[in-house]
Amino acid sequence: MKTRRRNYNEDEIKDRLSDLPDCVLLHILSFLSAKESVQTCVLSTRWKNLWKYLPTLTLTSYPQFKTLKGFTNFVSRILSLRDHSTALHTLHFHRHGIVQPHLLQRIIKYAVSQNVQQMCIHVYCDIEHFPPCFFSCQTLTSLTLYVEQPGIFPQRTLFSYSLNMPALTSLTLSFFNFRGGAEPFLACPKLKRLFISDCDVLDKQNLYISSTTLVDLTIHCYPWNEIKFSLCTPSLCSFTFRGNPVQKLCESNNNLSSIKYLNIHVRMGSNFAETSLVLLNWLQEVATIKSLTISSTTLHILSLARDILKVEFPFFCNLKSLKVNKKWSRNSFIPDGIVKYLLRKSPLAEFEFIDHSREGLLGW
């Protein structure tokens, strides 16, 4: 049986994609890496210079570049040829291998000069200081900095400046050293979300987290850096902590009654007795919370406080939900009476056991 061959006229084979407005094409290109966006210039003259006007710049080395030199040369060309009159809305910079400090500094300076609004950097770089202009960027609304120095025992980069970012609302920091006694977030009048992971404070002093607008705070500490911090956050609503508490949440009589959601996992350490007392003090400081998500390890450590079940104080009167992760540690168990103790002032609160299958939803 013969098939009938269809004849296509010129209108039917027209490149309809290229007829789309620039804004639509640029939106499509924004989902590609910088190299993939540049490669579209070979499609036709319509696409030749389109990539130069991208508001989103994604600089990633994997799997497109095999050498650091090739990646560095490509980034330099991108920054030189991009249309400088086009504001840079978003910058993503992610390299699996080591990044030279001068390249990271150049990228940051360029992004700031182009009025960047969102920046996400995840690199390995032996950088001592960031460009001063970066810490006073007036346009940044969202910032993620994961800068780990290479080596078996890597040093952390010194976060030597206080941020002066009037538009910043979301901030994530990983692998930094803060100066003792510093208040790095005080000049961020719109900051609402703060995530601090594997950071430390020099001279074993406190990191002062002061913000009148902060509503969501997450602190992740590892056993080798028990970070000391103090909160002055009158609007804080949600607090997540993973690590070992070593001091009061507030040095003075600052009120933490604004905290409604507490998510806490204390690691097993060596000084159980001291940790349990600090943990008990934390629960007293946030006594008006409505929701508590706590690991079984934390309950085990809490139970080690002397005569805890006999301690009488009004707390958790507003508690509506208590969730316990009983499978976080194989060697952990839930001591008898501890759950009942936490719920003694809120007998109508919902109680739920959770397991590993849901821990990703809890941010643990």
LODRENNU-496162 format. One record per residue (C-alpha): residue number from 1; x, z, y. Coordinates in pm, 1 decimal, padded with zeros to 6 digits, always signed. Layout:
<nodes>
[node NUM; [X; Z; Y]]
...
</nodes>
This chain:
<nodes>
[node 1; [+00000.0; +00000.0; +00000.0]]
[node 2; [+00149.9; -00102.2; +00332.2]]
[node 3; [+00155.7; +00142.0; +00617.8]]
[node 4; [+00069.5; +00020.8; +00958.7]]
[node 5; [+00352.5; +00068.5; +01204.6]]
[node 6; [+00244.6; +00207.3; +01537.3]]
[node 7; [+00382.9; +00047.3; +01851.7]]
[node 8; [+00477.5; +00294.5; +02124.2]]
[node 9; [+00468.8; +00179.0; +02480.0]]
[node 10; [+00694.9; +00308.1; +02753.7]]
[node 11; [+00444.8; +00565.3; +02881.2]]
[node 12; [+00410.9; +00727.2; +02538.6]]
[node 13; [+00783.6; +00794.2; +02496.1]]
[node 14; [+00827.1; +00932.8; +02844.1]]
[node 15; [+01018.9; +01258.9; +02872.0]]
[node 16; [+00732.3; +01488.2; +02961.8]]
[node 17; [+00949.7; +01801.7; +02956.2]]
[node 18; [+01163.5; +01673.5; +03241.1]]
[node 19; [+00850.8; +01617.5; +03449.2]]
[node 20; [+00783.9; +01990.8; +03462.8]]
[node 21; [+00852.9; +02166.4; +03794.6]]
[node 22; [+01194.8; +02324.0; +03848.7]]
[node 23; [+01051.9; +02675.8; +03837.4]]
[node 24; [+00912.6; +02616.1; +03487.2]]
[node 25; [+01234.8; +02462.6; +03356.3]]
[node 26; [+01442.2; +02743.6; +03503.8]]
[node 27; [+01212.2; +02995.3; +03340.0]]
[node 28; [+01273.1; +02824.2; +03005.0]]
[node 29; [+01650.4; +02818.5; +03058.7]]
[node 30; [+01649.6; +03187.9; +03145.7]]
[node 31; [+01595.0; +03266.7; +02775.6]]
[node 32; [+01922.7; +03092.2; +02683.6]]
[node 33; [+02280.8; +03209.0; +02715.5]]
[node 34; [+02486.1; +03069.9; +03003.0]]
[node 35; [+02670.3; +02829.1; +02772.5]]
[node 36; [+02349.0; +02698.2; +02618.7]]
[node 37; [+02201.9; +02649.7; +02966.1]]
[node 38; [+02506.5; +02453.0; +03081.4]]
[node 39; [+02489.0; +02231.4; +02771.4]]
[node 40; [+02146.8; +02102.4; +02881.9]]
[node 41; [+02320.9; +01906.4; +03160.0]]
[node 42; [+02389.0; +01624.8; +02909.6]]
[node 43; [+02018.3; +01562.4; +02850.3]]
[node 44; [+01966.9; +01348.8; +03160.4]]
[node 45; [+02042.4; +01335.7; +03531.0]]
[node 46; [+01731.6; +01551.4; +03580.7]]
[node 47; [+01907.0; +01835.9; +03400.6]]
[node 48; [+02260.0; +01780.3; +03527.7]]
[node 49; [+02269.6; +02054.6; +03791.4]]
[node 50; [+01960.9; +02254.4; +03699.0]]
[node 51; [+02154.9; +02540.6; +03538.8]]
[node 52; [+02328.3; +02612.7; +03870.0]]
[node 53; [+02003.6; +02751.3; +04012.7]]
[node 54; [+01927.0; +02996.1; +03731.0]]
[node 55; [+01814.6; +03339.1; +03856.1]]
[node 56; [+01914.1; +03489.2; +03518.8]]
[node 57; [+02272.8; +03478.6; +03396.2]]
[node 58; [+02347.5; +03575.6; +03034.5]]
[node 59; [+02719.1; +03591.8; +02961.8]]
[node 60; [+02780.0; +03651.9; +02594.7]]
[node 61; [+03082.2; +03564.0; +02382.5]]
[node 62; [+02933.7; +03575.9; +02035.0]]
[node 63; [+02932.5; +03342.9; +01847.9]]
[node 64; [+03010.9; +03072.6; +02103.9]]
[node 65; [+03369.5; +03162.1; +02196.8]]
[node 66; [+03648.9; +03228.8; +01951.3]]
[node 67; [+03912.3; +03342.6; +02203.1]]
[node 68; [+03916.0; +03571.1; +02504.0]]
[node 69; [+04091.6; +03302.0; +02709.7]]
[node 70; [+03817.8; +03048.1; +02638.6]]
[node 71; [+03547.2; +03296.5; +02731.6]]
[node 72; [+03728.2; +03404.6; +03049.2]]
[node 73; [+03778.5; +03045.2; +03163.8]]
[node 74; [+03412.7; +02964.7; +03101.4]]
[node 75; [+03289.6; +03265.9; +03298.7]]
[node 76; [+03521.5; +03177.7; +03588.2]]
[node 77; [+03383.0; +02824.7; +03597.6]]
[node 78; [+03024.7; +02951.2; +03587.2]]
[node 79; [+03078.9; +03184.8; +03880.2]]
[node 80; [+03254.6; +02912.1; +04079.8]]
[node 81; [+03003.2; +02631.0; +04020.0]]
[node 82; [+02677.7; +02826.7; +04034.8]]
[node 83; [+02470.6; +02763.6; +04348.3]]
[node 84; [+02558.5; +03057.1; +04573.6]]
[node 85; [+02244.3; +03025.9; +04782.9]]
[node 86; [+02031.0; +03119.5; +04480.7]]
[node 87; [+01979.9; +03494.0; +04442.3]]
[node 88; [+02082.0; +03635.1; +04104.8]]
[node 89; [+01787.0; +03833.7; +03973.8]]
[node 90; [+01926.0; +03940.9; +03633.9]]
[node 91; [+02275.1; +03965.1; +03483.3]]
[node 92; [+02344.4; +04029.2; +03114.2]]
[node 93; [+02711.8; +04063.9; +03018.3]]
[node 94; [+02785.1; +04134.6; +02653.0]]
[node 95; [+03110.3; +04073.0; +02468.3]]
[node 96; [+03198.4; +04206.3; +02121.8]]
[node 97; [+03572.9; +04186.2; +02183.6]]
[node 98; [+03787.0; +04336.7; +02457.6]]
[node 99; [+03723.0; +04231.9; +02817.3]]
[node 100; [+03999.5; +04228.4; +03076.6]]
[node 101; [+03933.6; +04463.9; +03370.5]]
[node 102; [+03978.7; +04192.6; +03634.0]]
[node 103; [+03709.7; +03979.7; +03470.8]]
[node 104; [+03460.0; +04268.0; +03462.2]]
[node 105; [+03536.4; +04350.9; +03824.7]]
[node 106; [+03488.7; +03989.5; +03930.0]]
[node 107; [+03153.6; +03964.2; +03752.1]]
[node 108; [+03030.2; +04286.1; +03913.8]]
[node 109; [+03144.9; +04181.4; +04261.7]]
[node 110; [+02978.1; +03842.5; +04222.2]]
[node 111; [+02650.2; +03995.5; +04102.2]]
[node 112; [+02639.7; +04239.2; +04394.5]]
[node 113; [+02713.5; +03959.5; +04642.8]]
[node 114; [+02422.4; +03762.0; +04497.0]]
[node 115; [+02172.7; +04047.0; +04545.6]]
[node 116; [+02131.7; +04120.0; +04175.2]]
[node 117; [+01823.7; +04325.4; +04083.6]]
[node 118; [+01873.6; +04392.7; +03713.3]]
[node 119; [+02210.9; +04437.1; +03544.8]]
[node 120; [+02297.5; +04510.3; +03181.8]]
[node 121; [+02665.3; +04538.2; +03082.8]]
[node 122; [+02779.1; +04618.7; +02727.7]]
[node 123; [+03154.2; +04570.4; +02683.5]]
[node 124; [+03481.8; +04714.7; +02560.9]]
[node 125; [+03714.0; +04730.7; +02860.7]]
[node 126; [+04011.1; +04942.2; +02966.5]]
[node 127; [+03886.4; +04975.0; +03321.7]]
[node 128; [+03970.4; +05277.7; +03537.9]]
[node 129; [+03749.4; +05215.9; +03839.7]]
[node 130; [+03456.1; +04996.2; +03932.2]]
[node 131; [+03452.6; +04804.9; +04261.8]]
[node 132; [+03331.6; +05039.7; +04541.7]]
[node 133; [+03069.4; +04783.5; +04647.2]]
[node 134; [+02898.0; +04828.3; +04312.4]]
[node 135; [+02803.4; +05192.5; +04375.3]]
[node 136; [+02624.9; +05105.0; +04698.0]]
[node 137; [+02433.9; +04799.0; +04577.8]]
[node 138; [+02114.7; +04782.9; +04783.4]]
[node 139; [+01916.6; +04550.9; +04556.1]]
[node 140; [+01961.1; +04691.4; +04203.3]]
[node 141; [+01639.3; +04820.2; +04047.2]]
[node 142; [+01755.0; +04848.1; +03683.7]]
[node 143; [+02108.7; +04920.9; +03559.8]]
[node 144; [+02252.0; +04963.7; +03209.2]]
[node 145; [+02624.3; +05040.2; +03174.8]]
[node 146; [+02779.7; +05070.1; +02829.2]]
[node 147; [+03153.9; +05049.6; +02890.4]]
[node 148; [+03367.5; +05181.6; +02605.8]]
[node 149; [+03744.7; +05172.8; +02624.3]]
[node 150; [+03923.1; +05029.0; +02318.6]]
[node 151; [+04135.5; +05238.4; +02084.6]]
[node 152; [+04106.3; +05487.4; +01799.9]]
[node 153; [+04063.1; +05774.7; +02045.6]]
[node 154; [+03926.9; +05594.8; +02350.2]]
[node 155; [+03917.8; +05751.0; +02694.1]]
[node 156; [+03603.2; +05738.8; +02904.5]]
[node 157; [+03588.5; +05558.1; +03235.5]]
[node 158; [+03568.1; +05793.6; +03531.0]]
[node 159; [+03235.4; +05777.2; +03710.8]]
[node 160; [+03404.1; +05872.5; +04034.7]]
[node 161; [+03137.0; +05783.2; +04285.8]]
[node 162; [+02790.2; +05902.2; +04370.0]]
[node 163; [+02537.9; +05623.0; +04349.0]]
[node 164; [+02385.8; +05500.2; +04671.9]]
[node 165; [+02123.6; +05264.1; +04535.7]]
[node 166; [+01797.6; +05291.4; +04732.7]]
[node 167; [+01604.9; +05049.4; +04507.7]]
[node 168; [+01719.7; +05180.1; +04166.3]]
[node 169; [+01437.3; +05295.9; +03935.9]]
[node 170; [+01597.3; +05283.8; +03588.2]]
[node 171; [+01953.1; +05384.3; +03489.2]]
[node 172; [+02133.3; +05398.8; +03152.4]]
[node 173; [+02492.9; +05524.9; +03129.6]]
[node 174; [+02713.9; +05545.6; +02818.2]]
[node 175; [+03078.0; +05652.1; +02771.3]]
[node 176; [+03158.0; +05790.7; +03117.8]]
[node 177; [+03329.2; +06098.0; +03257.1]]
[node 178; [+03163.3; +06265.7; +03552.6]]
[node 179; [+03344.9; +06484.8; +03802.2]]
[node 180; [+03260.7; +06852.1; +03764.0]]
[node 181; [+02999.7; +06974.9; +04007.9]]
[node 182; [+02897.4; +06621.9; +04104.6]]
[node 183; [+02543.5; +06512.3; +04192.1]]
[node 184; [+02577.1; +06136.4; +04128.8]]
[node 185; [+02204.3; +06052.5; +04142.1]]
[node 186; [+02103.5; +06235.3; +04458.1]]
[node 187; [+02113.0; +05918.8; +04673.3]]
[node 188; [+01876.7; +05721.7; +04448.3]]
[node 189; [+01540.2; +05798.6; +04611.4]]
[node 190; [+01337.0; +05583.2; +04368.7]]
[node 191; [+01499.5; +05676.0; +04036.9]]
[node 192; [+01235.0; +05734.6; +03770.3]]
[node 193; [+01413.5; +05688.1; +03436.6]]
[node 194; [+01760.5; +05816.8; +03341.4]]
[node 195; [+01933.8; +05781.1; +03003.3]]
[node 196; [+02276.7; +05942.9; +02952.2]]
[node 197; [+02460.7; +05893.1; +02622.3]]
[node 198; [+02802.6; +06016.8; +02503.6]]
[node 199; [+02917.8; +06117.6; +02850.9]]
[node 200; [+03124.7; +06418.7; +02950.0]]
[node 201; [+03197.8; +06632.9; +03256.6]]
[node 202; [+03553.4; +06709.9; +03365.2]]
[node 203; [+03677.5; +07067.5; +03391.3]]
[node 204; [+03387.9; +07187.7; +03174.7]]
[node 205; [+03167.2; +07217.6; +03479.7]]
[node 206; [+02803.0; +07123.1; +03518.7]]
[node 207; [+02665.7; +06779.9; +03588.4]]
[node 208; [+02391.5; +06831.9; +03844.4]]
[node 209; [+02096.8; +06601.5; +03781.6]]
[node 210; [+01910.8; +06621.9; +04110.3]]
[node 211; [+01621.4; +06389.2; +04180.2]]
[node 212; [+01278.6; +06441.3; +04332.4]]
[node 213; [+01142.6; +06121.2; +04173.9]]
[node 214; [+01281.5; +06137.3; +03818.0]]
[node 215; [+01000.6; +06145.7; +03557.6]]
[node 216; [+01178.4; +06047.0; +03231.9]]
[node 217; [+01515.7; +06191.8; +03124.8]]
[node 218; [+01705.9; +06134.7; +02798.4]]
[node 219; [+02040.1; +06295.0; +02714.5]]
[node 220; [+02224.9; +06216.5; +02391.6]]
[node 221; [+02538.3; +06420.0; +02317.9]]
[node 222; [+02774.4; +06406.9; +02023.8]]
[node 223; [+02942.8; +06710.5; +01863.3]]
[node 224; [+03270.9; +06641.9; +02041.9]]
[node 225; [+03120.3; +06635.7; +02392.7]]
[node 226; [+02873.4; +06915.5; +02450.7]]
[node 227; [+02787.6; +06813.0; +02804.6]]
[node 228; [+02686.7; +07084.9; +03048.8]]
[node 229; [+02416.2; +06993.7; +03296.4]]
[node 230; [+02168.7; +07152.5; +03530.1]]
[node 231; [+01830.7; +07011.0; +03628.8]]
[node 232; [+01674.3; +06999.8; +03970.6]]
[node 233; [+01394.5; +06756.9; +03891.4]]
[node 234; [+01056.3; +06875.4; +04021.7]]
[node 235; [+00875.5; +06558.5; +03905.0]]
[node 236; [+01023.0; +06541.5; +03554.3]]
[node 237; [+00749.6; +06472.2; +03298.6]]
[node 238; [+00931.7; +06370.3; +02979.0]]
[node 239; [+01261.7; +06514.3; +02850.5]]
[node 240; [+01444.8; +06401.7; +02535.2]]
[node 241; [+01759.9; +06580.6; +02420.2]]
[node 242; [+01985.7; +06524.1; +02121.6]]
[node 243; [+02292.3; +06743.7; +02085.2]]
[node 244; [+02378.9; +07111.6; +02116.1]]
[node 245; [+02241.2; +07308.3; +02413.0]]
[node 246; [+02511.4; +07519.3; +02573.6]]
[node 247; [+02350.2; +07661.0; +02888.2]]
[node 248; [+02023.8; +07708.4; +03073.4]]
[node 249; [+01845.5; +07396.3; +03193.8]]
[node 250; [+01834.6; +07537.1; +03546.9]]
[node 251; [+02100.5; +07751.9; +03709.1]]
[node 252; [+01858.4; +07893.0; +03964.2]]
[node 253; [+01484.5; +07953.5; +03964.1]]
[node 254; [+01394.2; +07586.0; +03981.0]]
[node 255; [+01056.1; +07526.0; +03825.5]]
[node 256; [+01038.7; +07297.7; +03519.9]]
[node 257; [+00662.5; +07324.9; +03483.0]]
[node 258; [+00633.6; +06949.6; +03549.6]]
[node 259; [+00774.6; +06875.0; +03200.3]]
[node 260; [+00486.6; +06786.7; +02968.5]]
[node 261; [+00663.7; +06603.2; +02683.3]]
[node 262; [+00968.4; +06749.2; +02507.7]]
[node 263; [+01156.6; +06567.8; +02229.3]]
[node 264; [+01448.8; +06769.8; +02094.7]]
[node 265; [+01696.4; +06748.9; +01808.5]]
[node 266; [+01974.9; +07006.2; +01792.6]]
[node 267; [+02268.5; +06923.5; +01569.2]]
[node 268; [+02406.4; +07163.2; +01311.0]]
[node 269; [+02716.6; +07325.8; +01457.1]]
[node 270; [+02943.7; +07620.2; +01401.3]]
[node 271; [+02799.0; +07880.9; +01638.8]]
[node 272; [+02442.6; +07905.2; +01512.8]]
[node 273; [+02363.8; +08240.1; +01670.7]]
[node 274; [+02463.0; +08140.1; +02024.0]]
[node 275; [+02292.8; +07800.0; +01996.4]]
[node 276; [+01969.0; +07957.0; +01876.0]]
[node 277; [+01958.1; +08190.1; +02178.5]]
[node 278; [+02017.8; +07903.1; +02422.1]]
[node 279; [+01750.1; +07698.4; +02245.8]]
[node 280; [+01503.9; +07986.5; +02270.2]]
[node 281; [+01579.9; +08009.2; +02642.0]]
[node 282; [+01509.1; +07636.7; +02679.2]]
[node 283; [+01166.6; +07676.5; +02523.2]]
[node 284; [+01092.9; +07956.2; +02767.4]]
[node 285; [+01195.3; +07734.6; +03058.8]]
[node 286; [+00956.2; +07456.1; +02951.5]]
[node 287; [+00676.7; +07687.1; +02837.0]]
[node 288; [+00398.8; +07474.5; +02989.0]]
[node 289; [+00465.4; +07153.0; +02790.3]]
[node 290; [+00173.6; +06968.6; +02630.3]]
[node 291; [+00364.3; +06786.9; +02354.9]]
[node 292; [+00665.0; +06895.5; +02147.2]]
[node 293; [+00850.2; +06675.3; +01900.0]]
[node 294; [+01118.3; +06873.9; +01719.8]]
[node 295; [+01341.0; +06820.7; +01417.3]]
[node 296; [+01344.8; +07049.1; +01116.9]]
[node 297; [+01713.8; +07113.1; +01186.6]]
[node 298; [+01621.0; +07245.3; +01529.5]]
[node 299; [+01356.7; +07475.7; +01380.4]]
[node 300; [+01612.4; +07603.7; +01130.7]]
[node 301; [+01861.0; +07685.4; +01409.7]]
[node 302; [+01587.2; +07842.1; +01623.0]]
[node 303; [+01493.0; +08075.3; +01337.7]]
[node 304; [+01846.7; +08219.3; +01339.6]]
[node 305; [+01781.5; +08398.7; +01668.3]]
[node 306; [+01762.5; +08770.2; +01591.0]]
[node 307; [+01407.4; +08892.5; +01530.4]]
[node 308; [+01265.0; +08577.7; +01688.1]]
[node 309; [+00927.2; +08617.7; +01519.0]]
[node 310; [+00891.7; +08952.7; +01694.4]]
[node 311; [+00968.9; +08817.7; +02041.3]]
[node 312; [+00659.8; +08839.6; +02259.9]]
[node 313; [+00623.5; +08612.9; +02562.4]]
[node 314; [+00347.4; +08377.5; +02679.8]]
[node 315; [+00460.0; +08024.2; +02604.8]]
[node 316; [+00312.1; +07693.0; +02488.7]]
[node 317; [-00034.1; +07791.2; +02606.0]]
[node 318; [-00095.7; +07426.5; +02704.8]]
[node 319; [+00044.2; +07271.3; +02386.2]]
[node 320; [-00175.4; +06991.7; +02247.1]]
[node 321; [+00061.4; +06833.8; +01995.4]]
[node 322; [+00345.9; +06957.7; +01773.0]]
[node 323; [+00537.3; +06707.7; +01558.5]]
[node 324; [+00812.4; +06809.8; +01317.3]]
[node 325; [+01061.1; +06574.6; +01153.0]]
[node 326; [+01118.3; +06755.0; +00824.1]]
[node 327; [+01345.8; +06487.9; +00673.7]]
[node 328; [+01602.6; +06451.7; +00951.9]]
[node 329; [+01860.1; +06649.5; +00751.7]]
[node 330; [+01868.7; +06680.0; +00376.0]]
[node 331; [+02017.3; +07027.8; +00404.9]]
[node 332; [+01759.3; +07143.1; +00655.0]]
[node 333; [+01434.3; +07323.7; +00582.4]]
[node 334; [+01148.0; +07464.0; +00784.2]]
[node 335; [+01167.5; +07843.7; +00780.0]]
[node 336; [+00855.6; +08036.9; +00693.5]]
[node 337; [+00648.4; +08136.9; +00991.0]]
[node 338; [+00836.6; +07939.0; +01258.0]]
[node 339; [+00566.3; +07674.6; +01305.3]]
[node 340; [+00296.1; +07939.3; +01325.0]]
[node 341; [+00511.7; +08122.7; +01578.0]]
[node 342; [+00531.8; +07815.8; +01804.1]]
[node 343; [+00156.1; +07763.9; +01782.6]]
[node 344; [+00048.3; +08124.0; +01828.2]]
[node 345; [-00074.1; +08061.9; +02185.5]]
[node 346; [-00224.4; +07719.8; +02109.1]]
[node 347; [-00406.9; +07739.7; +01773.9]]
[node 348; [-00602.9; +07419.2; +01845.6]]
[node 349; [-00293.3; +07202.8; +01891.9]]
[node 350; [-00256.2; +06906.8; +01655.3]]
[node 351; [+00025.5; +06952.6; +01403.5]]
[node 352; [+00197.2; +06665.6; +01223.3]]
[node 353; [+00496.7; +06609.9; +00995.0]]
[node 354; [+00691.5; +06291.1; +01055.0]]
[node 355; [+00968.7; +06122.3; +00858.2]]
[node 356; [+01250.3; +05868.7; +00894.4]]
[node 357; [+01015.1; +05571.9; +00891.6]]
[node 358; [+00889.2; +05676.0; +01235.6]]
[node 359; [+01199.8; +05824.5; +01393.8]]
[node 360; [+01273.3; +05500.0; +01580.4]]
[node 361; [+00943.3; +05540.1; +01762.8]]
[node 362; [+01046.9; +05885.5; +01877.0]]
[node 363; [+01379.3; +05782.0; +02022.5]]
[node 364; [+01584.3; +05990.5; +01776.8]]
</nodes>
